[in-house]
Amino acid sequence: MTDVAASDFRHPGRYVRLDTILRLRWLAALGQLMAIFIVAQGLEFEVPVVACVAIVAVSALLNLALQIAFNPMRRLEPVFVAGLLALNIVELAALLFLTGGLQNPFSFLFLGPVLISATVLPIRLTVALGLLAVGCASALVYFHLPLPWEGDEPLVLPPIYLLGVWTSILLTIGVTSLYAFQAAEEARKLSDALAATELVLTREQHLTQIDGLAAAAAHELGTPLSTIFLISRELEKSVKGDDQLTADLKTLREQAQRCRDILAKITQLSASGAPFDRMPLSTLIEETVAPHRDFGIEIKVRLAVAATREPVGARNPAILYGVGNILENAVDFARKRVEVNAWWNADTVEIVIADDGPGIAPDLLKRIGEPYLSRRRGADEAQRPRAGLGLGVFIARTLLERTGAKVSFTNRTFPDHGAVVRIVWPRVRFEGEESTAGPAD
């Protein structure tokens, strides 16, 4: 049940299209040309135009070469994306060297490539680009041409101001990039976890559909087998004096009857598992509990006696997987016993799963159910591995909430210990369109 949930969805390949990077580089080149033109022609400052335009031209030629040599829709590996972003940092550093270093207000553009890296690249490459940007900014404190300015004397800012600019660039790169990385990583985790949830639900739906297909096949094969059985029996009665032929017809009739019996069993087994069939709450609980009874943990099931009849809902793969996954976690963490309690009334249906294990750590209790939130434990005396609460619980909670349930996680009250998971449905949502609340049978 946890094979899909345990799959590694957390490290997808982070490939960026070449076209995306080239668009950013063209935008940077256009902005740099506009800045050079405005400073040189609009403000009439002394700017080394030829050298600056040469740097921008080299960047533009590289863009053209990449567009010609490669398909723009090609997805680049992270290291190549980092290389192009590093080239952007070096180009910006060269332009700032010609135009005043950190005295130039455009020096804060060092943040751009690092911020892009934080949203699309692994952390190690983002750190490398951040260090490159900080290194270039540090070098520009000491090595640069004068800032373009009007008048005969260039503008010279005090060292304390340059130190403040350098510090602000350093802090901006660090804080903003960390924030962007965290936000992008959370979005990636949620997207990957939801993809895993859809995969689990699809698999469970396919499994439930197999029974329906088996029942349909049994129904379709029943008619020709009945025909074979009847004809063989009539032929067996009509054949006289040929013991060999009579024996063959008897064998044929017996084998046809055997096939009919097998198909009848398949039909009976599939009758309770058809995708649109109904199942009472007690059956749902027993079906989820049965696979976990042979792991050395006592599972005690209690169903409260209520005035209303037992709720009967559709055989929903999302509910089966969700309840089963939470029960499996309880069995993994329990020391000796797991309790499954269920009760209902005219308005609600509730299942409570509790174990006698260590419980949920306080720092995880409010965040339980987030994707990839896990607290791994070692094996106990019996060397039975204990799984963490991570993607599997997120998938189970998401699937159950899709069916209208509210899932909450708590710990037992001291001196008892263990985790308690409460799953509550509105009875109308649990039973679907056939919801009724008649008297108890």
N, C-alpha and C positions, 0 to 999 in steps of 0.2 A: 504493500500500500504506500510505502514511502520511497519507492525507487525513483519516481519522478521528482518528488519533493527534495530528495537528497542529491539530485543532479546539480552540477555546478553551472548555475546561471549567472554567477556573480562576476565573471570576468569575460564579458563578450569582447570580441575584437573591435577596437575603436578605430574604424576606418573613416576617413574624411575624403569627400570627393575632391579631385584636383580642381574642378571648376570652382568650388567654394573658395579654395585658397587663392586661386588666380583672381577671382573677383575682389577679394580683400587686397591683394597686392596692386591691382589696377586702381582701386580706390585710393590706396596710400600714395601711389605715384601721382595720380591726378591732384590730390590734396597738396603734395609737396611742390608740384609745379605752380599751383595757384598761389601758395605761400611765397615762393620765390618771386613770382611776378608782382604780387602786391607790395612786397617789401622793396623790390628794386625799382618798379615803375610808379606805384601809387605813393609810397612814402619817400621814394628817392633816397634810400639809404645805400651806403656802399656795401655791396654784396658780391662775393666771388661767384658770379652767375655761371661762368663757364664750368667751373669745377662742380658746382651744385647740380647743374643740368646734366653733366656727365654721369654723376652718380645715379640720378633718376633714369637716365637713358640706359645705363647698364641694367637696372632693375626691369625696365620695360622690355629690353631685348631678351632677358631671361624669361619673362612671361611669354613672349612670342615663341621662343624656342620650345618651352614646355607645351604650349598649345598646339604647335605643329607636330612635335614628336610623340605626344601621347593623346589618348582619348580624354577629353575633359570630364567625361563621366566615370573615369577610372577612379577607384577608391585607393587612396594611398595608405601605406602602413604608417603607424604612429611615428616611427623614427624619421621618415621622410617629411611628414608634416612638421615635426619639430625642427628639422633642418631648414625648411623654408621660413618658418617663423624666426629662427635664429638669424637667418640672412636679413630679415626685416629689421631686427634689432641692430645688426652691424651697419646696415645702410643708414638707419636713423642716427646712429652714433657718428657716422662719417659726416652727415649733413650738419649735425650739431657742432662737431669739431670746427667746421668752416664758419659757423654762425654764432659763436659765443659760448658754446658749451652749456653748462647748467644755468647760465644767465638767460638763455633763450627760453621763453615761456612754453615752447613746444617740447621741452624736455620731458614733460609728463606723458608724452606719447609712448615712452618705454613701457607703460602699463599695458598697452593694447595687445601686443603679441603674447604676453604672459597671461593675460586674462582669457584670450582665446584658447590658449593651451590648457588652462585650468578647466575649461568647460568640455573639452573633447579629448584630451590626452591623459595618459596615466600620470600619476603623481610624480614619478621619478623624472620624467621628461619636463614637467612643469617646474620642478625645483631646479633642474639644469638651466632652463631658459631664464628663470628668475635670477639665478646666480650670474648668468651672462649679462642680463640687463643691469644688475647692480654693479658688476665689474666695469661695464662701459660707462655708467654714470659716475663711478668713482674716478675713473681715468679722466673724464671730462672736467672734473674739478680742477685739475692741474694742467691739462694739455688741451688748448683750444685757441682759436683765433679770436680777435676782439668781436664783441657783439656789434652788429650793424647799427649805427646811430648817426644822428645828424650832428653837424658841427665838426670842428677840427679835433676835439679831444673825445676819445671813445668813452662810453659809460663803463665805469669800473665799480662793481658792487662789493661791499665789504665781505671778508671771509666768513663772518658769522652768518650772513644771509645765505651764502652758498652752502654752508653746512646745514642750514635749515631746509634748503631746497633738496639737498641730497638725502637728509633724514626723511622728509616727507615723501620723496620718491620711494625710498626703501620701505617705509611703513605702508604706503599705498599699494605697492606691489605685493607685499606680504599679506596684509589684511584682506584686501579686495580679492586677490587670487584665491586665498583660502576660503572665503565666503562663496565665491563662484564655484570652486571645486566641490564644496559640501553640497550646495544646491543642485549642481548637475549630477553628483553621485547619488543623491537621494532620488532624483528623478529617474536615473538609470536603474537603480535598485527596484523602485516601484514598478517601472515598465517591465523589467525582466521577471519580477515576481508575478505580475498579472499574466504575463505570457505563460509562465509555468502553471498558473491556475487554470488558464484556458486549456492547456495541454492535458492536465489531470482530468478536468471535466469531460473533455472529448473522449479520453480513454475510458472513463467510467461509463459514458453513454454507449460507447461501442460494445463494452462488455455486457451491458444490459440488453442491447439489441441482439446479441448472439442467441439468447434464449428465444426471443421472438422468431428469429430466422429458423431455429431448430424446430419450433412448434409448427411453423408454416411448412417446412420440409416434411415433417411427419404427417401433416394433414394431406399434402399433395401425394406422398408415396402410399398413403393408406389405401386409396382406391385401387391402383393397379395390383397391390399385394393381395387385397381381398379377392380380386378377379382371379389371380393366379391360384389362390387357395381353393376357391370354389371349383374352378375347372379341373384342377388336379384331383380333387375329391370325387368329382363326377366321373373322370376318366378311370380312377381307381376302382370305382364300382362297376364300370362297364367292361373292364378288361378281365377276361377269364382264361385260365389255362397258361398264362405266361407269368411265372413266378418272378422272373427277373424284372420285367416291366412293372409289375405290381409293386415290387420293392422300391424301384426307382421313383414311381409316382408317390409312394408313401413318404419317401425321404423328401421329395420336392414339397409335398404338402406340409410336412413337419417344419421344414426350413422356412417356408412362407409364413407359417404360424409363429415361428420364433421371431422373424422380422417384425411381424405385427405387434408382438409383445414388447419388443425393444422400442418401437415407435410409440407405443402407448405409454411406456415409462418416460420417454423423452417429453411427450406432451404433458404428462403430469408434473414433471420437474419444471417445465417451462411455464406452466400455468401461473405460478406465483411470481414469476420473474419477468413477465412481459413489461415493456417500457411504460405502458399506460395502465398497468394493473394497480390495485389498491392494496395496502398492507397496514394492519393495525400497528399501534405504537409498540406493543409488546413484541411483535414480530420484527420490527425494525431494530429494537434493542438487542434481541437475541441474535439477529443476523450480524450485527456489528461486534457483539461480544464473543461469539463462537470461535473466531480465528485466534483469540488471545487466551484461551483457557488452559493451554498446555505449556505455559512458560513459568510454572512454579509460583504464580501469584494467584491468590484466591480472588475471584470476581463475584461480588454479591450483588444481585439485582433485586430491587424492590419496586413494585408498582402499587401506588396508593389506590385504595378503593374509593371511587367517587360516585356521586349521585347520577352524574351523566354517563352516557355510554362511552366506551373507550374510543378515542379519536382514531380515525382511519384516513391515511393520506396516500398520495401517489407514491409509487416506488421511485423516489428521486435520487439519482446518482450523487447529486451534490450533498444531500443530507447523509447518505450512506458513507460517503468518503469523509465528510467533515466530522461526523460523530466518531467514525472509526479511527481517524487520525488522532483526535483528542484522547480517545480511549487508549490508543497505542502508546501515546506519550505518558499517560497515567501508569500503565503497566511498566514502562521502562523505568520510571522514577520510583515506583512503589517499593516498599520493603517487603510487605507480606500480603497486603490486601488493597483491593480497589472496590469502591462502592458506586453502583449506578442506580440512582433513584429517579423515579419518574412519577409525575402526578399531573392531573388535568382538571379543568372545570369547564364551564360553558364558554369561557372567554380565552383561556390560555392553555398552552401545553408546555411543560417544562421537563427538561432532563438535567440532572446534576451528576457530574462525574467527580469523585473525590478519591484521593490516594493517601497513603500514610507515609509518603516519602519526605524529603527535606523541605518541600514547599518551594515557592517562587521567591527568589532573592528580592529584597525590598527595592533595590535599584532597577530591577527589571519589571516589577509588578505593574507600574503605570505604562510601560512601553510594550508589554507583551502583545504579540500579534503583529508587530512590525516586521517587514521582511528582513531576513538575515540577522535577526537578533537572537544570539545563541549563547548559552552558558554550558560549556562542555564539562562533563564529570568523568572521573576514572571509573574503572570497573570495581564492583564490590567483591565480597569474599568469594562468591560463586563465579567470579570473572564474567558476569553478565554486563555487556556494555550498556551505558546509559547515554541515550541520544540527547542532543541539545534541542531547545525550543527555538526554532528558526523559521525557515521557509515553509516547513510543513504546517506549522500552526497558522502562519499567515494565509496559506492556501485554504486550510480548513475554515478559518474564521471568515474569509471572503466568500467561500461557497455557501456557508450557512447564512450569512447576512443577505446573500442574494435570494434566499428562500424566505426572507422575512424575519429571521431569528435575530435576537440580541444575545451576544456572547460576552460574558464577563468572567474575569479571572480574579480569584481571591485566595487567601490562605486560611486554614482552619484556625479557630480561636485557641490560644494557649489554654491549657497545657497540651492539647492535641496539636499534631503537626501534619503537614501535607498541603497539597494544592487542591483547590475546588474550582471547577469550571461549570458555570451555569448557562444553559441554552434555553431560551424562552421564545416561543412562537405565539403570535395571536392564533387562536384556534381556526379562525377563518382562513388564514394563510396556510396553516399546516394541512388542512383538509381540502383546500381548494374549493371548487365550485360545488362539491357535494357535501359541504359542511352542514351538519345538523346536530342538534344537541338533545336527542330524545332520552327517555329514561334508560337506565342501565338494564342490560339483558339479565 
